[in-house]
Amino acid sequence: MKNKKGSVALISMLVISATLVLIVLGISETNISNNYSYLNTNSDQLIYNFAESCFEDAVKRFEEDFRFI
C-alpha cells in the first residue's frame, strides 16, 4: 500500500510539473511575440522617417542647385 501512495504522488507531481511548464512556455511565447511586434513597429517608423528626411534633403539640394541631378 505504501508503494501505491508513492506512485500516486509521483504521477501527481509529474502532471503538475508538465502543466506548469506548458503555462510558462505559453507566457514566454506571448512575450516574445509582443516584443517582435514592438520592434517591427519601431523599425517601420524609423525607416519611414529616414526616407522622408532623405527626400527632404534631396528637394532642398534641388531647390538650391538645379544641376544637382
C-alpha positions, -999 to +999 in steps of 0.1 A: +000+000+000+029+024+008+043+018-027+010+027-043+008+060-024+042+069-036+033+062-072+002+084-070+023+112-055+049+109-082+023+109-110+006+139-095+039+158-093+046+149-130+012+162-141+016+194-121+051+199-134+040+194-170+011+218-166+034+245-151+059+240-180+032+245-205+019+276-188+054+291-187+061+283-223+028+299-233+036+331-214+071+332-229+058+328-264+033+356-259+060+379-245+084+371-274+056+378-300+048+411-283+085+421-284+088+413-321+057+433-329+070+463-309+104+461-327+087+459-361+065+489-354+095+509-342+117+499-372+089+507-396+086+542-382+124+547-382+126+536-419+098+559-428+114+589-410+148+582-426+133+580-461+113+612-455+144+631-444+164+619-474+136+631-497+135+665-479+173+668-483+171+660-520+144+686-525+164+712-506+195+704-527+175+706-559+160+739-549+194+753-542+211+740-573+192+728-604+223+709-616+221+687-585+208+658-606 
